[in-house]
Amino acid sequence: MEENQQFEHRPTRYKKRRLRKGRVFFLLLFIFVIGIGVYAVMQYRSGLELASKTKHPEESFVADEPTTEIVSNYLIVGVDSRGEEQSRSDTMMLLSWNSETDEMKLVSFMRDIYADIPEYQSYKLNTAYYLGGVQLLKDTISTMFDVPIHHYVLIDFKSFESLIDIMAPSGIEMDVEKDMSEHIGVSLTKGVQNLNGKELLGYARFRHDENGDFGRVERQQKVIDALKNELISPRNIKNLPKLIGAAQGYITTDLSTSDEIKTVLSVAASGSVEIEKLTIPAKGTYSFADYSHAGSVIEIDKQTNTQILHEFLK
């Protein structure tokens, strides 16, 4: 009789031990999750504080109507602002993102394209930003190439440097194809190396060789690819909250904070995103010219380049 009672109590004791172990596990898991949340919030606020003094005023922007629910076209504008009220856009790209497949396509527009700027005479494409900000640049590109633009992202070069140093404190790995130093503020040597924000910007801006602006556009596309790889790298996940916080001050965009966070996290969570690239004008579709009011320009075959662009974005 006593022996039977001992066997009856044993399962009960084992069950209690399992319950205690389960409670401890979930308690530790809860503390871990809360810890991550607190860390993320603190890092986000740290990024906000870091960029609070450099917040740029939002630009006026009227988006084109979306053609589909899953594809968005972002106008990316890099500006060499040195304190003046007006400045020209140094980098002009169109990023087309399919949120369903995570497919990305990047189009770089040469800044010396002789462009039809609405309500102005023709000038270099980068003059459109000088004359009317993001809106006029967007209208110029969308009208000239018949492509809708739904959002914009504007960043000046100083802010770019700061964001790179937050995203990748150890630098971004780049294969520098030659020694570079002329008019970029840094000296780079040939070879694979990790570049900090200032060095990476210098690499992207270098154009004093036989390839000129065409070589610079190729390097800018390489930099975008490298940044994408850093963004989705597991080792940099811990830097994302601070990066998103700092972006509120360093980047001007029509996107809300929640949209920015959702976009960054979506790209990071995808694990692998390939970016197809195109440069406008395409090879063999342009010639060089010179005008007294605009200087040296690139005259393009607009119809052919529009067709190439549309086929690429399909």
N, C-alpha and C positions, 0 to 999 in steps of 0.2 A: 504493500500500500504506500509506504513512504517513498519507495523507489519510483513508483508511478507519478507521485507528486513532484519529484525532482525533474523528471522529464517534461512535465507540464510547464514548469517555470522557466526552463532553459530557452525555448523559442521566444518567450516574452522578453527575456534579458537581451538576447541577440537583436530582437527587433528594436529595442530601446537604443542599443548601441548604434545600429544603423541609422536611426532617426537623428541621434546626436551628431554623427559624422556628416549626415546630409545637411543639417542646420549649419554646421561649421563651414562646410564647403560653400553653401549659398551665401553665408554671411561674408566670407572672404571674397567671393565673386562680387557681391554688392559693394564692398569697400573698394575693390579694384576698379569697378566701373565708375563709382563716384570719384575716385582719385583721378582717373583719366579725364572725367568731365571737368573737374576743378582745374586741372592742369591746362586743358584746352581753353577754358574761359580766361584764365590768367594770361596765357600766351596771346590770345586774341586781343585782350585789353592792352597788353604790352605793345602789340603791333599798332593798335589804334593810337596809343600815346606817342609812339615813335613818329608816326606820320601826321599827327594832329596839326602841326604848324605848316604843313606843305599842301593842305587841301586846296585843290584847284576848283574854281567855280564850274558848275555844270554847264555844258554847252547846249545851245538850242539845237534840237534834233527832232525831225519828223520822219519816222520810219516808214518804209514802204510796206504795203500790205503783204502778209506772208502768203507764199504760193502753196506751201504744204505745212502740215502741223509738225513735221519732224525735222525739217531742214531750216537752219538759220544761218544767215550771212552776216558776219561781223566785219566792220571796217576798222582795221588796226592802224593807228596813226602815231608815229614817233616824231616828236618835235624837239628841235635843238633850241630850247628857250633859254635865253641868257638874261632874263629880267625885262626884256622889252615887251611892249603891249602886243605887238604883232610879230609873228615869226612864221617861217615857211616849214612845211612838213618835210622831214628828211626821209621818213619811211612811210610807205603807203601799201598796205596789204589787205586782201580780202580773204577771210577764213570762213569756209563753208563747212558747217558741222551737221552731220546726220545723227541726231540724238538716239535713234533707234538702233543703228548699226555701229555707232561711234566712229564712223568714217569721217576723216577730215581732209579737206582740200585747201591748199594755200596758194593764192595768186599774188605775186609781187608786181607792182606797177612802177616802172621807171619814172623817176621824178622829172626828167627832162622831156617827157612826152609832150608834144605840141597839142594842147587840149582845147576843145571848145568849151569855155567856161560860161555858163548861163549868165546873161545880162552884162557880160564883159567881152572884150575882144580876146582872141586866142592868146594864151600864154603857156608857159611850162605848167605841167600838172600840179607841181607843188606850190604854185602861186595861188591856187584856188583856196587853200587853207589860209594863206596870208590875207586874201581879200574878204573872205566870209566865213572862216572857221570850218568846223566839221561839217556843218550843214551844206555849205557851198561845195566842199570837196566831195561829199557824198552825192550831191545832185550832179556834179560834173561826171563822176565815174558811172553812176547808174544811168544817166542819160546817154553818155558817149558809148557805153557798151551794152545798154539795155539789160542790166542786171539789177535785181532788187537788193537793197541793203536794209537789214532789220535792226541792227544794233551797232554801236560804236564803242571803241576802247581807245582812249588817248593817254599817252604817257610821255613825259619829257625825259631826257637822257639822264639827268641826275637822279631822278626817281627810279629809273631802270637799274642803275648801279646799286641802289639801296635794296631793291627787291631781290636782286640776284644774291646779294650777301646774306639776306635772310633765308632765302630758299635753300641755298647751298653754301653754308659757312666755309666749307673746305674748297670751294671753287667748282667750276663746271669744266669737265674734261673736253678739250678741243684739240684737234690736229691742226696746228698752225702751219700752213703750207709754205711760208717763206718768212724771212725777217721783215718786221713791220714797225715803223715808228713815225713816219712823216704825217704831221697834222692830226694825230690821234691821241696825243697826251700821254702815251705810254710806249715802252719799247718791248716788242715781242720777238722772240727768237723762234726759228723753225723747229717743229717737233710737237709731239703729244705732251700736253701739260694741263694743269688745272688753272683756270683763269678766274680771278675775282671779278666783281661787278664792273669796275673801271676798265680792267683789261679786256673783258668780254665785249664791252661797248666799243672800245678801240678797235678790236678785231672786226666787229660788225661794220664799222664805219670806214675802214681803210679802203681807199680807191686810187691811190697814187702809184699805179702800175699800168702795164699795157692793156689790162682788161677794164680799167676805169670803173664806171658805175655798174657795168654788167657783172664784174667780179664782186663788187660790194653786195649786190642783190643776192648772188649765190651764197656769200658768207652769211648774210642775214637769214637766209633760209636754213642754213646749217645750224645757226644759233637757235632758231625756233625749234628745230628738231631736237637739239640738245636739251633745251628747256623742257620740252615735253617729256623726254626721258627722265629728267630729274624730278619732275612733278609726280610721275607715277612710280618712282623708285621707292621701295619699302623703307629704305634708310632715311628718307626725308619726310615720312608721314608726320613725325613729331614736329616738323617745322610748319605744317600747313595752317594751324590756327593763327600763328603769328603772321604768316604771309597774308592770309585773308584779311586780318585786322589792318595790317599796314597798307594793303591795297586800297582801303577806303580813303586814304589820304593821298597815296602816290599815283593812283589811277583814276581818271575821270571817265565815267561811262553812264549810259542811260539805264543800265541794269540796276535793280535794287540789290541790297545786301544779300537777301535770301536767294535771289537768282544767281548772284556771283558764287555764293557758297555751294549752291546746288550744282552749278556748272563745274566748279573746280573738283568737288568730291566725285561727281559723275566720271570725269576724265581720269581722276586718280584711281577710282575703284575699278575701271575697265581693265587695268593691268597692262594692256598692250594696245596702243593706238598708232596706226601708220598714217603719215601725212604725205599725200601726193602734192607735188609742187609744179607750178607753172610761172613763167615770167612773161609779162606783156610789156613790150612787143615780142612776139615770137621770132625766132631766127628766120631771116630772109623776108621779113614783112615791114622793113623800115629803112629809112635813109636819114642822113644828117643834113641840117640846114641852118641858116643863120639869119636872124631878123634883128633890126635895129632896136625894137622895143622889148624883145624877149631874149636876145643873145643866141647862143648855140642850142639847138633843140633837136629832138628826135621826131621826125615826121613818120607817122605809121599808116599802114593800110588798115583803116578802121574796120571795113567790112570783113576782111580776112581775120583780123584779131578778135573781133566780136564772135565770129563763127567758132574759132579755136577755143575761146573762153567758154562759150555755151556748151560745146562738146565736152570740154574738160569737167565742167560742173555737173553734167548729167550723172 
